[in-house]
Amino acid sequence: MMFSYKTADIGIDLGTANTIVIVKGKGIVVREPSVIAIEKNTNKVVAVGNEAKKMIGRAHGKIIIIRPMRDGVIADYENTTLMLNHYIKQAKKQSIFSSKPRIVVCVPSGVTRVEKRAVIDAVIQAGAREVVPIEEVFAAVIGAGLTVWESTGSMVVDIGGGTTETAIISLGGIVVSQSIRAAGDEMDQTIMNYVRKTYNLIIGEHTAEQIKIEMGQSETEEDIFKRSVNGNKEIRGRDLLTGLPKTVEISDYEVREALSDTIQAIVELVRATLEQAPPELAADILERGIVLTGGGAMLRGLNEILNVETKIPVFIADNPLDCVVNGTAEVFKNIHLLKSKGK
């Protein structure tokens, strides 16, 4: 892949769960959780990213652990700016330029103008000379290697930490898009609530995320019929009644049951998007299939259940976690087209 070194170009996938930064000509240089640790009394940054995430549930009262992004948008402007500033500095170390970079940053397609403006302002405040916002699903389609600028229709389902977005794209524009705030974070919270209610056990976000990754599996109709249990996992937490440490076993069937409502919401979102597709583009999608991107794309069996429910082939993109940020890097090749379409 050939890149020009005339400008310092950076792409940012500013996600609810993770922030990924790519530098033109260098590839991905930052892949860190969207987490920042602040000293309570002085507002001094203690840690950012992986180091801050390690402190969740373990830090003393003088340190506040903050996830400044919620549901795909900025929930804490000041700390988002601090976090971005940290990551942009890391990225600039990988560039031969010391001047302010040009940055393509992703925003959810369903955000308001105010929310979109907040993202742009935060990136400028963090050190950008120019900011080009782009819808996450548009970047995801590009990063997944699908057709964007031609008249052929492509459909993507991007399942992130805060939002699940669907889009049908043709001729360099989004024809149909929808978004719901049901994604990875909601799955984690659902597992935490289930364990608390069923076992009187309090577990943290990290434990819930590990359960989701290791045991979360969507069910096809065949799975629902068989109701098979494939394995158990030992989990540790704090007993709600006694306050003491406690260990219980949870089955993957229980995890699937806990996640079923969120999975169904994603299914309904995909159906609703397909129902709005123009007939010609619907025919393209039937032939080419639907592509899953984002961390939620790796939930075992999700592509199968979407295939069963829609009767359309559903594929998981190569490197689904990186599709959005890789798309931002590709955008620089056609940034004049992006600006002309007012993305």
C-alpha positions as CSV (number, residue, x, y, z in Angstrom):
1,M,0.0,0.0,0.0
2,M,1.5,3.3,-1.1
3,F,1.1,6.4,1.1
4,S,2.2,10.1,0.6
5,Y,4.3,11.6,3.4
6,K,3.4,15.2,2.5
7,T,1.1,15.6,5.5
8,A,0.7,14.0,8.9
9,D,-2.6,12.0,8.6
10,I,-4.1,10.1,11.5
11,G,-7.3,8.1,11.7
12,I,-9.1,7.6,15.0
13,D,-11.8,5.0,15.9
14,L,-13.0,6.7,19.1
15,G,-15.0,3.9,20.6
16,T,-17.0,3.4,23.8
17,A,-14.8,0.4,24.8
18,N,-11.6,1.0,22.9
19,T,-9.8,3.8,21.0
20,I,-7.7,2.7,18.0
21,V,-5.4,5.1,16.2
22,I,-3.7,4.6,12.8
23,V,-1.0,6.7,11.2
24,K,-0.8,7.0,7.5
25,G,2.2,5.0,6.3
26,K,2.8,3.4,9.8
27,G,-0.4,1.4,10.4
28,I,-2.1,1.0,13.8
29,V,0.0,2.6,16.6
30,V,-2.5,2.8,19.4
31,R,-5.0,0.2,20.6
32,E,-6.1,1.0,24.1
33,P,-9.3,1.0,26.2
34,S,-11.2,4.2,26.3
35,V,-10.5,4.6,30.0
36,I,-8.7,7.3,32.0
37,A,-7.7,7.5,35.7
38,I,-7.8,10.9,37.4
39,E,-6.5,12.0,40.8
40,K,-9.6,13.2,42.6
41,N,-8.3,16.3,44.4
42,T,-5.9,17.6,41.7
43,N,-7.5,16.3,38.4
44,K,-4.1,15.1,37.4
45,V,-4.0,12.2,34.9
46,V,-2.7,9.1,36.6
47,A,-3.1,6.6,33.8
48,V,-4.7,6.2,30.4
49,G,-5.8,3.1,28.5
50,N,-4.6,-0.3,29.6
51,E,-3.0,1.0,32.8
52,A,-6.2,2.8,33.7
53,K,-8.4,-0.3,32.9
54,K,-6.3,-2.4,35.2
55,M,-7.2,-0.1,38.1
56,I,-11.0,-0.6,37.7
57,G,-12.3,-2.1,40.9
58,R,-8.9,-1.9,42.5
59,A,-8.1,1.8,42.9
60,H,-8.3,3.6,46.3
61,G,-10.7,6.5,46.9
62,K,-8.3,9.2,45.8
63,I,-8.3,7.9,42.2
64,I,-11.3,8.0,39.9
65,I,-11.6,5.7,37.0
66,I,-13.6,7.2,34.1
67,R,-14.9,5.9,30.8
68,P,-15.5,9.2,29.1
69,M,-17.4,7.6,26.1
70,R,-20.8,6.2,26.6
71,D,-23.1,4.7,24.0
72,G,-20.8,5.8,21.2
73,V,-20.8,9.5,22.2
74,I,-18.8,11.8,24.6
75,A,-20.2,11.6,28.1
76,D,-17.3,13.5,29.7
77,Y,-15.9,16.2,27.3
78,E,-12.9,17.2,29.4
79,N,-11.6,13.7,30.1
80,T,-12.2,12.7,26.5
81,T,-10.0,15.5,25.4
82,L,-7.3,14.5,27.9
83,M,-7.5,10.9,26.7
84,L,-7.3,11.9,23.0
85,N,-4.4,14.3,23.7
86,H,-2.5,11.4,25.2
87,Y,-3.2,9.1,22.2
88,I,-2.5,11.7,19.6
89,K,0.9,12.4,21.2
90,Q,1.6,8.7,21.0
91,A,0.6,8.7,17.4
92,K,2.7,11.7,16.5
93,K,5.8,9.9,17.9
94,Q,5.3,7.5,15.0
95,S,5.2,10.3,12.4
96,I,8.1,12.2,10.9
97,F,6.1,15.5,11.4
98,S,5.9,17.6,14.5
99,S,3.2,19.9,13.2
100,K,-0.5,19.4,14.0
101,P,-1.9,16.5,12.1
102,R,-5.0,16.1,9.9
103,I,-7.4,13.6,11.5
104,V,-10.2,11.5,10.3
105,V,-12.4,10.6,13.3
106,C,-15.4,8.3,13.4
107,V,-18.8,9.2,14.8
108,P,-21.9,7.0,15.1
109,S,-24.4,7.6,12.3
110,G,-27.2,8.3,14.8
111,V,-25.6,11.1,16.7
112,T,-27.0,14.6,17.0
113,R,-25.3,17.7,15.5
114,V,-24.3,18.7,19.1
115,E,-22.8,15.3,19.8
116,K,-20.9,15.3,16.5
117,R,-19.6,18.8,17.2
118,A,-18.4,17.7,20.6
119,V,-16.3,15.0,19.0
120,I,-14.8,17.4,16.4
121,D,-14.1,20.0,19.1
122,A,-12.5,17.4,21.4
123,V,-10.1,16.3,18.6
124,I,-9.2,19.9,17.7
125,Q,-8.6,20.6,21.4
126,A,-6.4,17.6,21.6
127,G,-4.1,18.9,18.8
128,A,-5.5,18.4,15.3
129,R,-5.2,21.1,12.7
130,E,-8.1,19.8,10.6
131,V,-10.8,17.2,11.5
132,V,-12.8,15.2,9.0
133,P,-15.7,13.3,10.7
134,I,-16.9,10.1,9.1
135,E,-19.8,7.8,10.1
136,E,-18.4,4.6,11.7
137,V,-20.4,2.3,9.5
138,F,-19.1,4.1,6.4
139,A,-15.6,3.6,7.6
140,A,-16.4,0.0,8.5
141,V,-17.6,-0.8,5.0
142,I,-14.4,0.6,3.5
143,G,-12.2,-1.2,6.1
144,A,-14.0,-4.5,5.4
145,G,-13.0,-4.2,1.7
146,L,-16.6,-3.8,0.4
147,T,-17.6,-1.6,-2.5
148,V,-18.3,2.0,-1.5
149,W,-18.0,4.3,-4.5
150,E,-19.7,2.1,-7.1
151,S,-23.4,1.6,-7.7
152,T,-23.4,-1.8,-6.1
153,G,-25.1,-2.0,-2.6
154,S,-23.1,-3.2,0.4
155,M,-24.5,-3.8,3.9
156,V,-22.6,-3.8,7.2
157,V,-23.6,-4.4,10.8
158,D,-21.1,-2.8,13.1
159,I,-21.4,-4.0,16.7
160,G,-19.2,-1.9,19.0
161,G,-19.2,-1.3,22.8
162,G,-21.9,1.3,23.0
163,T,-23.9,1.0,19.8
164,T,-24.9,-1.4,17.1
165,E,-25.2,0.3,13.7
166,T,-26.4,-1.0,10.4
167,A,-26.0,0.6,7.0
168,I,-26.6,0.0,3.3
169,I,-24.1,2.0,1.2
170,S,-24.0,2.7,-2.5
171,L,-22.3,5.3,-4.7
172,G,-20.3,6.7,-1.8
173,G,-23.2,7.5,0.4
174,I,-25.3,5.9,3.1
175,V,-28.7,4.9,1.6
176,V,-30.2,3.5,4.8
177,S,-28.8,3.4,8.3
178,Q,-30.1,2.6,11.8
179,S,-28.5,2.5,15.2
180,I,-29.4,1.2,18.7
181,R,-27.7,1.5,22.0
182,A,-27.5,-2.2,22.5
183,A,-24.1,-3.7,22.0
184,G,-21.1,-5.0,24.0
185,D,-21.5,-2.9,27.1
186,E,-25.1,-3.8,27.4
187,M,-24.2,-7.5,27.1
188,D,-21.6,-7.1,29.9
189,Q,-24.2,-5.3,32.1
190,T,-26.8,-8.0,31.4
191,I,-24.4,-10.7,32.5
192,M,-23.6,-8.8,35.7
193,N,-27.3,-8.4,36.4
194,Y,-28.0,-12.0,35.7
195,V,-25.3,-13.3,38.1
196,R,-26.4,-10.9,40.8
197,K,-30.0,-11.9,40.5
198,T,-29.5,-15.7,40.1
199,Y,-26.5,-16.3,42.4
200,N,-26.5,-13.2,44.7
201,L,-23.0,-12.6,43.4
202,I,-21.5,-9.2,42.5
203,I,-18.9,-9.3,39.7
204,G,-17.1,-6.6,37.9
205,E,-17.1,-5.4,34.3
206,H,-13.9,-7.2,33.5
207,T,-15.2,-10.5,34.7
208,A,-18.5,-10.0,32.8
209,E,-16.6,-9.2,29.7
210,Q,-14.5,-12.4,30.0
211,I,-17.7,-14.5,30.4
212,K,-19.1,-12.9,27.3
213,I,-16.0,-13.6,25.3
214,E,-15.5,-17.1,26.4
215,M,-19.1,-18.3,26.8
216,G,-21.4,-15.9,25.0
217,Q,-22.8,-17.7,22.0
218,S,-25.9,-16.9,20.0
219,E,-28.4,-19.7,19.4
220,T,-29.6,-20.9,16.1
221,E,-33.0,-22.6,15.8
222,E,-31.2,-26.0,16.1
223,D,-29.4,-24.9,19.3
224,I,-32.7,-23.7,20.8
225,F,-34.3,-27.1,20.0
226,K,-31.4,-29.1,21.5
227,R,-30.9,-26.8,24.5
228,S,-27.4,-28.3,24.9
229,V,-25.0,-27.1,27.6
230,N,-21.4,-27.1,26.2
231,G,-19.5,-26.2,29.4
232,N,-19.3,-24.4,32.7
233,K,-17.1,-21.6,34.0
234,E,-16.0,-20.9,37.5
235,I,-16.5,-17.2,38.4
236,R,-15.5,-15.3,41.5
237,G,-17.0,-12.2,43.1
238,R,-18.5,-10.9,46.3
239,D,-21.5,-12.5,47.9
240,L,-24.4,-10.0,48.0
241,L,-25.7,-11.3,51.3
242,T,-22.5,-11.9,53.4
243,G,-20.2,-9.5,51.7
244,L,-17.5,-12.3,51.5
245,P,-15.7,-13.6,48.5
246,K,-17.6,-16.4,46.7
247,T,-17.2,-18.8,43.8
248,V,-20.0,-20.2,41.6
249,E,-20.2,-22.0,38.3
250,I,-22.2,-20.7,35.4
251,S,-23.1,-22.6,32.2
252,D,-22.8,-21.2,28.7
253,Y,-26.5,-22.0,28.3
254,E,-27.2,-19.5,31.1
255,V,-25.0,-16.9,29.4
256,R,-26.8,-17.4,26.1
257,E,-30.2,-16.9,27.9
258,A,-28.9,-13.7,29.6
259,L,-27.8,-12.3,26.2
260,S,-30.9,-13.3,24.3
261,D,-32.7,-10.0,24.5
262,T,-29.7,-8.0,23.2
263,I,-29.2,-10.5,20.4
264,Q,-32.9,-10.3,19.5
265,A,-32.6,-6.5,19.4
266,I,-29.7,-6.7,16.9
267,V,-31.8,-9.2,14.8
268,E,-34.7,-6.7,14.7
269,L,-32.4,-3.9,13.8
270,V,-31.0,-5.8,10.8
271,R,-34.6,-6.7,9.7
272,A,-35.7,-3.1,10.0
273,T,-32.8,-1.9,7.9
274,L,-33.4,-4.5,5.2
275,E,-37.1,-3.6,5.0
276,Q,-36.1,0.0,4.1
277,A,-33.7,-1.1,1.3
278,P,-34.5,-0.1,-2.3
279,P,-35.3,-3.2,-4.3
280,E,-32.2,-3.0,-6.5
281,L,-29.9,-2.7,-3.5
282,A,-31.8,-5.5,-1.7
283,A,-31.0,-7.7,-4.6
284,D,-27.3,-6.8,-4.3
285,I,-27.3,-7.7,-0.6
286,L,-29.1,-11.0,-1.2
287,E,-26.3,-11.9,-3.6
288,R,-23.3,-10.4,-1.7
289,G,-24.4,-11.0,1.8
290,I,-24.2,-9.0,5.1
291,V,-20.8,-8.3,6.7
292,L,-20.3,-8.1,10.5
293,T,-17.7,-5.8,12.0
294,G,-16.7,-4.6,15.4
295,G,-16.0,-6.6,18.6
296,G,-19.5,-8.0,18.8
297,A,-19.0,-9.6,15.4
298,M,-16.9,-12.2,17.2
299,L,-19.8,-13.4,19.4
300,R,-19.9,-17.1,18.5
301,G,-22.9,-18.0,16.4
302,L,-24.2,-14.5,15.8
303,N,-23.6,-14.7,12.0
304,E,-25.5,-18.0,12.0
305,I,-28.6,-16.7,13.8
306,L,-28.7,-13.6,11.5
307,N,-28.5,-15.9,8.5
308,V,-31.4,-18.0,9.8
309,E,-33.5,-15.0,10.6
310,T,-32.9,-13.1,7.3
311,K,-32.2,-15.9,4.8
312,I,-29.2,-13.9,3.6
313,P,-25.5,-15.0,3.9
314,V,-23.8,-13.3,6.8
315,F,-20.0,-13.1,7.0
316,I,-17.6,-11.9,9.7
317,A,-15.1,-9.4,8.3
318,D,-11.4,-10.1,8.4
319,N,-10.0,-8.4,11.5
320,P,-13.5,-7.1,12.5
321,L,-12.1,-5.0,15.4
322,D,-9.9,-3.0,13.0
323,C,-12.4,-2.4,10.1
324,V,-13.4,1.0,11.2
325,V,-9.9,2.4,11.9
326,N,-8.6,0.7,8.7
327,G,-11.4,2.4,6.8
328,T,-10.2,5.8,8.1
329,A,-6.8,5.2,6.6
330,E,-8.3,4.3,3.3
331,V,-10.5,7.4,3.4
332,F,-7.4,9.7,2.9
333,K,-7.1,8.3,-0.6
334,N,-10.6,9.6,-1.5
335,I,-10.9,12.4,1.0
336,H,-11.9,14.9,-1.7
337,L,-14.9,12.7,-2.5
338,L,-15.8,12.5,1.2
339,K,-15.7,16.3,1.6
340,S,-17.7,16.8,-1.5
341,K,-20.5,14.6,-0.2
342,G,-20.4,16.4,3.2
343,K,-19.7,13.3,5.2
